[in-house]
Structure formats: C-alpha cells, structure tokens
Amino acid sequence: MIKIIFSFLLVFSFNSFALDISSPAFNDGDNIPKKYGCKYNGGNNISIPLEFSDIPDDAKSLALIIDDPDAMSVAGKIWVHWILVDIPTNTKELKEVKDGKLGIGKTGRNSNGSKNYGGPCPPNGVHVYNIKVYALNIEINKSLGEMTQKKFEKKYKNEIISSSMISGKYK
C-alpha cells in the first residue's frame, strides 16, 4: 500500500509541475477573438497574448508554433501561422503585438512565406488552431523555415523536455 501511495505522489508531483500555456484572451477550446485573425477575415493580425508557467529549470529555450490542421482539407497541408524559437526561459508572457513583432527569439517562416505572425484566416467554416509551446534543452540558434508541430517534434524529439498546448476556434 505504501508503494502505491508513493508512486501516486511521485507521478502527481511530476505532472503538477509540467510546462503550461494559457491565454488571457480566451480559454482552451473557446473562440479566438476576431482581432487576432488576419486582415482578410476582419482581424487586425495582432498576435495572441500567451502566458507560460512551470518552465523546467533545465530548459535552455522555449519554442512556439501555431498551426491549423483543419487547413489540410482546403490547402492540402497543415498551415503554419507562427513559429518562434529561442524564446528566453525567463519569458512568462508574450504580449499581443501587431504581426507578432515582439523583438525576442527568432521568427521562422510561416505558410504565407513571411517571417511574422499570420493570424487565423480560415477560407471556409470554423478551424481549430493549435498553439503549442516547447521547453528545449538547447537553443536552436537559427530561424526555422515553415515547420508544423509534428515536424518540429520529430526533428527535435531528443531536445524537447516538456510541452503544452491550447486550442482555439476561429471563423
């Protein structure tokens, strides 16, 4: 019985200190406010404000990817809206900024071909946008090209310490 209780406490203590991501603009699974969308869909292309907590002590950098798996049915691929790497580990929040020009980290190329935040912009219906943060045991030290979460996780599987994701809907 003592072994079971100890095992439970051990698992609980590790899980309760896992990297976490949230947004003050919406709750996980809710609608993303219009202003964070692209200008072609009535938005202002302002980056979604995000908050990070429980960043592992041994992390050397954070990375962020926002992608749209629902775009597969329209564009034939998962659409990458923002990739930001080498975010300092003391970063607790990313404020909302026009085009995501925060002045920290290295911005990768999104599916529009530009190196900035590209707000949600579904051509039809409601799409779900996945916003994922990664704690890494390295700094990447370069700007990445268009890379979905799945491709990032495959390429950096040995460097990812922890990750957390929220999703939001946009029409």
C-alpha contacts under 8 A as a table, 3 or more apart, distances in Angstrom:
res1	aa1	res2	aa2	distance
1	M	4	I	5.15
1	M	5	I	6.35
2	I	5	I	5.15
2	I	6	F	6.05
3	K	6	F	5.08
3	K	7	S	6.00
4	I	7	S	5.10
4	I	8	F	6.12
5	I	8	F	5.08
5	I	9	L	6.16
6	F	9	L	5.10
6	F	10	L	6.04
7	S	10	L	5.05
7	S	11	V	6.16
8	F	11	V	5.27
8	F	12	F	5.98
9	L	12	F	5.00
9	L	13	S	5.93
10	L	13	S	5.26
10	L	14	F	6.38
11	V	14	F	5.33
11	V	15	N	6.19
12	F	15	N	5.19
12	F	16	S	5.98
13	S	16	S	5.27
13	S	17	F	6.68
14	F	17	F	5.64
14	F	18	A	6.79
15	N	18	A	5.41
17	F	54	D	5.60
18	A	54	D	5.86
18	A	55	I	7.31
18	A	56	P	7.42
18	A	162	S	6.87
18	A	163	S	7.82
19	L	52	F	7.28
19	L	53	S	5.99
19	L	54	D	4.73
19	L	55	I	5.05
19	L	56	P	6.73
19	L	135	A	7.44
19	L	162	S	6.09
19	L	163	S	5.93
19	L	164	S	5.98
20	D	52	F	5.63
20	D	53	S	5.17
20	D	54	D	6.14
20	D	55	I	7.50
20	D	163	S	7.43
20	D	164	S	5.32
20	D	165	M	7.64
21	I	50	L	6.89
21	I	51	E	5.66
21	I	52	F	4.75
21	I	53	S	6.64
21	I	132	K	7.65
21	I	133	V	6.86
21	I	164	S	5.85
21	I	165	M	6.32
21	I	166	I	6.83
22	S	27	N	7.36
22	S	28	D	7.40
22	S	50	L	5.75
22	S	51	E	5.23
22	S	52	F	6.69
22	S	166	I	6.71
23	S	26	F	5.81
23	S	27	N	6.70
23	S	48	I	7.45
23	S	49	P	5.80
23	S	50	L	4.47
23	S	51	E	5.79
24	P	27	N	7.53
24	P	49	P	6.65
24	P	50	L	6.86
24	P	51	E	7.57
25	A	32	I	7.33
25	A	33	P	7.12
25	A	48	I	7.31
25	A	49	P	6.68
26	F	30	D	6.16
26	F	31	N	6.79
26	F	32	I	6.14
26	F	33	P	7.43
26	F	168	G	7.67
27	N	30	D	5.45
27	N	168	G	7.72
28	D	166	I	5.13
28	D	167	S	5.37
28	D	168	G	6.12
29	G	166	I	7.17
29	G	167	S	5.22
29	G	168	G	4.90
29	G	169	K	6.72
30	D	167	S	7.63
30	D	168	G	5.28
30	D	169	K	6.04
31	N	168	G	5.39
31	N	169	K	4.50
31	N	170	Y	5.78
32	I	36	Y	7.12
32	I	168	G	5.46
32	I	169	K	5.70
32	I	170	Y	5.61
33	P	36	Y	6.08
33	P	37	G	7.63
33	P	170	Y	7.73
34	K	37	G	5.47
34	K	42	G	6.87
34	K	43	G	5.24
34	K	44	N	7.87
34	K	170	Y	7.72
35	K	38	C	7.97
35	K	42	G	7.45
35	K	43	G	4.33
35	K	44	N	4.93
35	K	45	N	6.65
35	K	46	I	6.43
36	Y	43	G	5.81
36	Y	44	N	6.06
36	Y	45	N	5.23
36	Y	46	I	4.79
36	Y	47	S	5.85
36	Y	48	I	5.89
36	Y	119	G	5.72
36	Y	120	P	7.03
37	G	41	N	6.62
37	G	42	G	7.02
37	G	43	G	4.28
37	G	44	N	6.19
37	G	45	N	5.25
37	G	46	I	7.18
37	G	118	G	7.79
37	G	119	G	4.25
37	G	120	P	4.49
37	G	121	C	5.98
37	G	170	Y	7.86
38	C	41	N	5.55
38	C	42	G	6.74
38	C	43	G	4.85
38	C	44	N	6.00
38	C	45	N	4.69
38	C	118	G	6.49
38	C	119	G	4.53
38	C	120	P	5.74
38	C	121	C	5.39
39	K	42	G	5.28
39	K	43	G	4.63
39	K	44	N	5.25
39	K	45	N	6.00
40	Y	43	G	7.06
40	Y	121	C	7.22
41	N	121	C	5.96
41	N	122	P	7.90
43	G	46	I	7.88
43	G	119	G	7.80
44	N	98	K	7.46
45	N	98	K	6.03
45	N	99	D	5.61
45	N	117	Y	7.38
45	N	118	G	6.45
45	N	119	G	5.05
46	I	96	E	5.95
46	I	97	V	5.24
46	I	98	K	4.26
46	I	99	D	5.51
46	I	100	G	6.43
46	I	117	Y	7.80
46	I	119	G	7.02
47	S	95	K	7.66
47	S	96	E	4.89
47	S	97	V	5.36
47	S	98	K	6.26
47	S	99	D	6.12
47	S	100	G	4.81
47	S	117	Y	6.23
47	S	118	G	7.95
47	S	119	G	6.88
48	I	95	K	7.47
48	I	96	E	5.47
48	I	97	V	7.97
49	P	93	E	7.29
49	P	94	L	5.47
49	P	95	K	4.73
49	P	96	E	4.61
50	L	93	E	5.46
50	L	94	L	5.11
50	L	95	K	6.70
51	E	92	K	5.68
51	E	93	E	4.20
51	E	94	L	6.43
52	F	55	I	7.15
52	F	91	T	7.40
52	F	92	K	4.90
52	F	93	E	5.88
53	S	92	K	6.44
55	I	59	A	7.20
55	I	89	T	7.03
55	I	135	A	6.95
56	P	59	A	5.45
56	P	135	A	7.11
56	P	161	I	7.74
56	P	162	S	7.64
58	D	137	N	6.65
59	A	62	L	7.54
59	A	89	T	6.75
59	A	135	A	5.65
59	A	136	L	5.31
59	A	137	N	4.86
59	A	138	I	7.31
59	A	161	I	7.10
60	K	88	P	7.50
60	K	89	T	6.43
60	K	135	A	7.51
60	K	136	L	5.91
60	K	137	N	5.01
60	K	138	I	5.14
60	K	139	E	6.01
61	S	85	V	7.60
61	S	86	D	5.11
61	S	87	I	5.51
61	S	88	P	5.31
61	S	89	T	5.22
61	S	135	A	6.07
61	S	136	L	5.40
61	S	137	N	6.86
61	S	138	I	6.29
61	S	139	E	5.49
62	L	85	V	6.28
62	L	86	D	5.69
62	L	87	I	4.81
62	L	88	P	6.39
62	L	89	T	6.09
62	L	133	V	6.77
62	L	134	Y	5.42
62	L	135	A	4.66
62	L	136	L	5.92
63	A	83	I	7.47
63	A	84	L	5.64
63	A	85	V	4.19
63	A	86	D	6.09
63	A	87	I	6.11
63	A	133	V	5.60
63	A	134	Y	5.07
63	A	135	A	6.69
63	A	136	L	7.51
64	L	82	W	7.52
64	L	83	I	5.62
64	L	84	L	5.11
64	L	85	V	6.31
64	L	131	I	7.29
64	L	132	K	5.70
64	L	133	V	4.49
64	L	134	Y	6.39
65	I	80	V	7.43
65	I	81	H	7.57
65	I	82	W	5.55
65	I	83	I	4.52
65	I	84	L	6.58
65	I	130	N	7.99
65	I	131	I	5.99
65	I	132	K	5.47
65	I	133	V	6.66
65	I	148	T	7.21
65	I	149	Q	6.31
66	I	80	V	6.11
66	I	81	H	5.37
66	I	82	W	5.13
66	I	83	I	6.63
66	I	129	Y	6.71
66	I	130	N	5.56
66	I	131	I	4.47
66	I	132	K	6.38
66	I	149	Q	7.85
67	D	78	I	6.65
67	D	79	W	5.47
67	D	80	V	4.32
67	D	81	H	5.43
67	D	82	W	7.15
67	D	129	Y	5.76
67	D	130	N	5.50
67	D	131	I	6.82
67	D	148	T	6.48
67	D	149	Q	7.22
68	D	71	A	5.71
68	D	78	I	5.59
68	D	79	W	5.02
68	D	80	V	6.44
68	D	81	H	7.48
68	D	127	H	7.02
68	D	128	V	6.28
68	D	129	Y	4.78
68	D	130	N	6.36
69	P	72	M	5.83
69	P	77	K	7.46
69	P	78	I	4.56
69	P	79	W	6.56
69	P	128	V	7.31
69	P	129	Y	7.28
69	P	130	N	7.90
70	D	73	S	6.25
70	D	74	V	7.76
70	D	78	I	6.95
70	D	127	H	5.62
70	D	128	V	6.52
71	A	74	V	5.19
71	A	75	A	5.48
71	A	76	G	6.87
71	A	77	K	6.23
71	A	78	I	5.51
71	A	79	W	5.86
71	A	122	P	7.49
71	A	127	H	7.54
72	M	75	A	5.40
72	M	76	G	4.38
72	M	77	K	4.27
72	M	78	I	5.17
72	M	79	W	7.48
73	S	76	G	5.77
73	S	77	K	7.62
74	V	77	K	7.96
74	V	123	P	7.92
75	A	78	I	7.67
75	A	79	W	7.72
78	I	148	T	6.83
79	W	110	N	7.90
79	W	111	S	5.76
79	W	148	T	7.51
80	V	83	I	7.41
80	V	110	N	5.19
80	V	111	S	5.11
80	V	146	E	6.57
80	V	147	M	6.81
80	V	148	T	5.99
81	H	110	N	5.37
81	H	111	S	6.50
81	H	112	N	7.84
81	H	117	Y	6.04
81	H	118	G	4.79
81	H	119	G	6.35
81	H	120	P	7.19
82	W	107	T	7.63
82	W	108	G	7.24
82	W	109	R	7.58
82	W	110	N	5.65
82	W	116	N	6.52
82	W	117	Y	4.85
82	W	118	G	6.22
83	I	107	T	5.82
83	I	108	G	5.07
83	I	109	R	6.99
83	I	110	N	6.73
83	I	117	Y	7.77
83	I	144	L	7.69
83	I	146	E	7.63
83	I	147	M	7.50
84	L	87	I	7.13
84	L	105	G	6.23
84	L	106	K	5.54
84	L	107	T	4.49
84	L	108	G	5.97
85	V	105	G	5.46
85	V	106	K	5.22
85	V	107	T	6.49
85	V	108	G	7.55
85	V	140	I	6.97
85	V	143	S	7.28
85	V	144	L	7.94
86	D	104	I	7.96
86	D	105	G	4.64
86	D	106	K	6.10
86	D	139	E	5.57
86	D	140	I	6.21
86	D	141	N	6.89
87	I	91	T	7.06
87	I	104	I	6.28
87	I	105	G	4.50
87	I	106	K	7.57
88	P	91	T	5.64
88	P	104	I	7.75
88	P	105	G	7.13
89	T	92	K	7.92
91	T	94	L	7.52
94	L	102	L	7.65
95	K	102	L	7.77
96	E	100	G	7.07
97	V	100	G	5.00
97	V	101	K	6.19
97	V	102	L	6.59
98	K	101	K	6.48
99	D	116	N	5.74
99	D	117	Y	4.90
99	D	118	G	6.75
100	G	116	N	5.95
100	G	117	Y	4.81
101	K	116	N	6.75
101	K	117	Y	7.61
106	K	142	K	6.93
106	K	143	S	5.36
107	T	115	K	5.71
107	T	116	N	6.30
107	T	143	S	5.95
107	T	144	L	7.38
108	G	115	K	5.43
108	G	116	N	7.37
108	G	143	S	5.00
108	G	144	L	4.51
108	G	145	G	5.30
108	G	146	E	6.58
109	R	112	N	7.79
109	R	113	G	5.70
109	R	114	S	5.34
109	R	115	K	4.50
109	R	116	N	7.14
109	R	143	S	7.85
109	R	144	L	6.51
109	R	145	G	4.69
109	R	146	E	4.92
110	N	113	G	5.43
110	N	114	S	5.74
110	N	115	K	6.20
110	N	116	N	7.06
110	N	117	Y	7.57
110	N	118	G	7.23
110	N	145	G	7.21
110	N	146	E	5.06
110	N	147	M	7.75
111	S	114	S	7.49
111	S	146	E	6.00
112	N	118	G	7.51
113	G	146	E	7.90
120	P	129	Y	7.46
120	P	170	Y	6.63
121	C	170	Y	7.76
121	C	171	K	7.62
122	P	125	G	6.81
122	P	126	V	6.95
122	P	127	H	6.21
122	P	170	Y	7.37
122	P	171	K	6.35
124	N	171	K	7.53
125	G	171	K	5.77
126	V	169	K	6.41
126	V	170	Y	5.51
126	V	171	K	4.43
127	H	169	K	5.67
127	H	170	Y	5.60
127	H	171	K	6.50
128	V	167	S	6.49
128	V	168	G	5.62
128	V	169	K	4.50
128	V	170	Y	6.55
129	Y	167	S	5.42
129	Y	168	G	5.31
129	Y	169	K	6.15
129	Y	170	Y	7.53
130	N	165	M	6.76
130	N	166	I	6.07
130	N	167	S	4.50
130	N	168	G	6.78
131	I	165	M	5.51
131	I	166	I	5.37
131	I	167	S	5.88
132	K	149	Q	7.59
132	K	163	S	6.99
132	K	164	S	5.69
132	K	165	M	4.23
132	K	166	I	6.56
133	V	163	S	5.54
133	V	164	S	5.54
133	V	165	M	6.42
134	Y	160	I	6.48
134	Y	161	I	7.47
134	Y	162	S	5.89
134	Y	163	S	4.32
134	Y	164	S	6.76
135	A	160	I	5.92
135	A	161	I	5.49
135	A	162	S	5.21
135	A	163	S	6.07
136	L	139	E	7.23
136	L	159	E	5.32
136	L	160	I	4.58
136	L	161	I	5.42
136	L	162	S	7.31
137	N	159	E	5.30
137	N	160	I	6.53
137	N	161	I	6.43
138	I	159	E	6.50
140	I	143	S	7.97
144	L	147	M	7.26
147	M	151	K	5.90
147	M	152	F	6.08
148	T	151	K	5.23
148	T	152	F	6.12
149	Q	152	F	5.05
149	Q	153	E	6.03
150	K	153	E	5.19
150	K	154	K	6.29
151	K	154	K	5.12
151	K	155	K	6.13
152	F	155	K	5.17
152	F	156	Y	5.92
152	F	157	K	7.88
153	E	156	Y	5.29
153	E	157	K	5.20
153	E	160	I	7.61
154	K	157	K	5.29
156	Y	159	E	5.18
156	Y	160	I	6.15
157	K	160	I	5.57
160	I	163	S	7.44
